[in-house]
Amino acid sequence: MHRFFIALSTAALVSCTHQADVKVSAPLSGEGKPAAPAEVTAELTPTHARLTVRFEADAEQASVAFSALDGLTLTLVPEASPRAYKQGEATQLDVDYTGASGTLVVNVAGTFNGAKKNRVVTFAVGEVKPVSGGTKVTPDNGPGFKALPSGQ
């Protein structure tokens, strides 16, 4: 009888402890670092991008920076010092670039509700070619991927 009560109390303790350790996870799209409340859209041509940044909250010391990857080269980038934006305010920026294809990177940074935040948005320009080479890896516990040597 004594063993029965020990087993019963152990099972109850394990059950209570186990339930406390269980965490419900949100979809990956809802997780991650809090991003700046700014929406970035772009109208792209082979040599030019017209970007619209709409601020969804008041911003202090907000700036927009540009860079290029994968063969794209920036030729004309707007210069602007950080400034304040009101909620709902939008700004249009024009960027020129060369290269048959690549990736345009837009980084919006500033102070929103007292916290420094940023949002990075990328846009594919032209037809971005997949990287060739590497080894295809197919793990048992997840989706497959291509392992590339360092430096690519």
N, C-alpha and C positions, 0 to 999 in steps of 0.2 A: 504494500500500500504506500509506503514511504517513497519507493521508486516511482510510483505512478504520479504522485504530486510533484516530484522533482522534474519528471518528464513533462508534465502539463505546464508547470511554471516556466520551464526552459522554452517550450514551444511558444507560449504566450509572449515571453520576452523577445524571442527571435522575430516573431510576427510583428510586434510593435516597432522594434528597431528597424526591420526591413522596410516597413511602410514609411518611416521617417526619411530613409535614404532615397526613396524613389522621387525622381524629379521629372516633371512633364516638360518636354522640349517643344518650342515653337518651330515652325519651318525655318530653314536656314535664311530665307530672304528677310525674315524679321529679326535676325540676330546680328550681332556685330557691333562695331564701334558706332556710336551716335554720329551721324553725319550732319554737316551744315544744312539748314533748311533752305536750300536753293535748288531750283530746277534749271537744268541747262539743256537747251535744244540747239540744233544746228541745221543750217541749209548748206550742203556741201556741193562743190563743183570740183573738177580735176585740179584747180589751182587756188581755190578761194573757199573760205568758210565764213558764213555770217552766223555768229553765235548770239543767242539770247539767254541771259541769265535773269531769272525771276526769283526775287527773294521772298520766301514764305514767312519770314519773321524779321523784325528790326535787326539790323546788323551795324556793328561799329568796327572801324578799321578793316573793312572788307576789301579784299583784293582778288583779282583773277589773273592767274599765271598760265602760260601755255608752254608745251614742249611737244616734241615729235619723236616717234619711234619707227623702227622697221623700214627704214629707207626714206622716210619723209623728212624734208628740211624746211624749217620755217624761214621765210624771207621778209615778212613784214608782220610785226607783232605790236599791238597797241600798248603804249606806255601810259600807265595811270597810277597815281599814288593811292594808297588805301583811303577809303572814305566811308561815310555812313550811308546806309540805305534804309528806307522805310519798308514795312511789310507791304507786299504787293507791288513794290517798285521793280521795274525791269530795266536792263541796260543791254544795248546791242554792241557787239564788238566784231570787227572784221580782221581776219587773219589770212595772210597769203603764204603759200608753200609751194615747193617743187618736189618732184618725185612721182613715179608712176603709181605707187601705192605705199601705204604705211598707216600709222596710227597717230591721230591728233589727240593730245592729252590736255584736259582743262582742269585746273585746280582752283576751286573757290574756297577761300579761307577768310576767317574773320571771327569776331566775338559776337555770339548770339545768346541773349539772356544771361550775360555774364560769363559764359563759358566759351573758350576757344575751340572752334570746330572747323573742319574742312570737308569738302566733297570733291572727289576725283571722278571725272567722267571721261570716257574714251570714245572716239569715233573712228571707224575704219574708213580710210580714204582709198578709192580705187579697189582693186581686188587684192586683198592681203593673202599672200600665198602661204600655205602651211609649211612648216619647217620639215625638210626631208632628213632622213637618217634616224638614228636612235634605235632603241630596242623596245618592242611592244611588250608590255607587262600586263598580265591578266591575273590579278589576285583572286583568291577564293572568296574574300569577304568584301568586295567592292567593285566598282567599275574599272575597266581597263584604262591604261594610260600609256604614253610613250615616254621612256626614260632617255633623256638626251645627255650627251657628255657635257661637262662644264665648259663654258666659253661660247656656247651657241645661244 
